[in-house]
Amino acid sequence: MARTAKTATTAKPAEAVEKPVEYEVCDAMKSHGSIMLGTHFIPIVDGKVKISAKTKEIFEKSGFLK
């Protein structure tokens, strides 16, 4: 029996990929250079961070955003 390739059903089209959006951090975090999320450092530039919508939910729960 010949093998055939299966089509990827979970792959998202290129347009569906979320782009990072800038959000303002709280005043206490502005003096820091970055925020550590897991194993990644997210830089704080001029009191703002560029993060995705999913990461925004985590930051809101942590109290990092205004």
Sine and cosine of phi, psi and omega as CSV:
sin_phi,cos_phi,sin_psi,cos_psi,sin_omega,cos_omega
0.00,0.00,0.74,-0.68,-0.04,-1.00
-0.98,0.21,0.58,-0.82,0.05,-1.00
-1.00,0.06,0.64,-0.76,0.06,-1.00
-0.80,-0.59,0.55,-0.84,0.00,-1.00
-0.97,0.23,0.65,-0.76,0.05,-1.00
-1.00,0.01,0.55,-0.83,0.03,-1.00
-0.99,0.15,0.56,-0.83,0.00,-1.00
-0.98,0.18,0.90,-0.43,-0.02,-1.00
-1.00,-0.04,-0.29,0.96,-0.05,-1.00
-0.99,-0.11,-0.09,1.00,-0.03,-1.00
-0.95,0.32,0.69,-0.72,0.02,-1.00
-1.00,-0.04,0.56,-0.83,0.10,-0.99
-0.92,0.40,0.34,-0.94,-0.06,-1.00
-0.87,0.50,-0.51,0.86,-0.03,-1.00
-0.96,0.28,-0.39,0.92,-0.08,-1.00
-0.99,0.14,-0.13,0.99,0.00,-1.00
-0.95,0.32,0.78,-0.63,-0.03,-1.00
-0.96,0.27,0.67,-0.74,0.06,-1.00
-0.99,-0.12,0.56,-0.83,0.02,-1.00
-0.90,0.43,0.57,-0.82,0.02,-1.00
-0.86,-0.51,0.53,-0.85,0.00,-1.00
-0.99,0.11,0.74,-0.67,0.07,-1.00
-0.78,-0.63,0.53,-0.85,0.01,-1.00
-1.00,0.07,0.70,-0.71,0.01,-1.00
-1.00,0.03,0.29,-0.96,0.01,-1.00
-0.93,0.37,0.31,-0.95,-0.08,-1.00
-0.86,0.51,-0.59,0.81,-0.02,-1.00
-0.91,0.40,-0.47,0.88,-0.05,-1.00
-1.00,0.00,-0.23,0.97,-0.05,-1.00
-0.89,0.45,-0.49,0.87,-0.03,-1.00
-0.97,0.22,-0.26,0.96,0.02,-1.00
-0.99,0.12,0.41,-0.91,-0.01,-1.00
-1.00,0.06,-0.41,0.91,-0.02,-1.00
-0.31,-0.95,0.19,-0.98,0.07,-1.00
-0.86,-0.51,0.74,-0.67,0.02,-1.00
-1.00,-0.03,0.82,-0.57,0.03,-1.00
-0.83,-0.56,0.98,-0.22,-0.07,-1.00
0.94,0.35,-0.91,-0.40,0.03,-1.00
-0.95,-0.32,0.14,0.99,-0.05,-1.00
-0.93,-0.36,0.59,-0.81,0.13,-0.99
-0.98,-0.20,0.80,-0.60,0.03,-1.00
-0.97,-0.25,0.91,-0.41,-0.07,-1.00
-0.94,0.34,0.59,-0.81,0.10,-1.00
-0.97,-0.23,0.90,-0.44,-0.03,-1.00
-0.88,-0.48,0.87,-0.49,-0.02,-1.00
0.80,0.60,0.62,0.78,0.04,-1.00
0.97,0.23,0.23,0.97,-0.02,-1.00
-0.75,-0.66,0.45,-0.89,0.06,-1.00
-0.81,-0.59,0.53,-0.85,0.08,-1.00
-0.97,-0.24,0.92,-0.39,-0.06,-1.00
-0.65,-0.76,0.30,-0.95,0.04,-1.00
-0.99,0.14,0.12,-0.99,-0.02,-1.00
-0.91,0.42,-0.61,0.79,0.01,-1.00
-0.92,0.40,-0.67,0.75,0.03,-1.00
-0.92,0.38,-0.52,0.85,0.03,-1.00
-0.87,0.49,-0.64,0.77,0.03,-1.00
-0.87,0.50,-0.66,0.75,0.01,-1.00
-0.91,0.41,-0.70,0.72,-0.02,-1.00
-0.92,0.40,-0.60,0.80,0.03,-1.00
-0.91,0.42,-0.67,0.75,0.03,-1.00
-0.90,0.43,-0.54,0.84,-0.01,-1.00
-0.99,0.16,-0.29,0.96,0.00,-1.00
1.00,0.08,0.35,0.94,-0.01,-1.00
-0.99,0.14,-0.41,0.91,-0.06,-1.00
-0.98,-0.18,0.40,-0.92,0.06,-1.00
-0.97,0.23,0.00,0.00,0.00,0.00
